[in-house]
Amino acid sequence: MADISITQQHQLSRDNAMAAAQTVADKMASDYDVASTWDGDVLSFNRSGVAGTLAIGATDARLNITLGSMLKSFAPMIQEKVSHNMAKVFSGVA
């Protein structure tokens, strides 16, 4: 079960939604040193203590993150920061 689950609605085309997802992934790579790879419409990412997916749907993006035991206490802070970033990029404001 994911420690962090965020669903962000969007009205973007598939290409723009995937570009927004890549922006989120790039920010997470910068902030948390995670590596990511695409498999269709799903972006998977991981690093020691963190793993997850960002799935792009027609009207939403679903992020699920599983944290290792050392990072679980930071879940609220991570969720707030990532949620804010997703809201910006999927609204087209970023």
N, C-alpha and C positions, 0 to 999 in steps of 0.2 A: 504494500500500500504506500502511496506517495505521501511524503511529509508536507509537500506544498502542491496544491492544485489550483490553477487559475484558468478560468475561461474568459476570454476577451472577445466580445462581439466586434465584427467589422463589416464594412460595406465595400471592401476592396476586390479588385479582380484577383484571380488566382496568382498571376505573376506579381502583382503589387503586394499581395498578402505574403507570398514567399519572400519577397524582398524585405518586407517588414520583419518577418521571422528571422531573416539573416541579420538584420540590424540588432534585434534582441540578442541573438547568439553572439554577435561581435561584442556587444556590451558585456554580456556574461563572461566572454573570454577575457576581456580586459579587466573586469572587476574580480572574477573568481578563478581565472586561469583554467577554463574548461575548453576541451577540444570538441568539435562537432562535425557531424557528417549527415548528409541528406540521403534518405531512402524514399523515393517518391515524394509524397507530401508530408513526410515526417522527418523532422530534424532531431537526431539523437545526439546527446552530449554527455561527456563524463570527464572525470578526473578523480583522483584519490578522494574518497569520501562523498562524492556527488555523482549522481547519474540521473538522466531524465530524458523526456521527449517533449517536443513542441509540434503538435499535429495541426496542420492547416485544413480547415473545412471551408465550405462555401460561404458561411456567414460567421464563423468563429475560429479562434485559435485556442487550442487546449494545451496547457503546459502542466506537466507532472514532473516533480523533482523528488528524488529519494536522497536523503542525507545520511551520511554515516553518523555513528554515535557521537563523534567529537563535534559535529556541526549542528546537531539537532537543537541545541539551545539557541542557535542563531536563526532558526526557521522564521520567526515573526519578522525580524529585520530583513532577511533575504526576501521573504514574500512581499513585504511592503515596497522594497526597492524595485524588484522585478515587475510587480504589478503596475507600479507607476510608469515604468519604462514601456511596458506592453501597451498601456492605455494611450500613451503618447504616439508610439509608432503605428499602432493599428488604427488610430483616428486620422492618420495622415498629417499630424502636427509636427512630428520629429524632423 
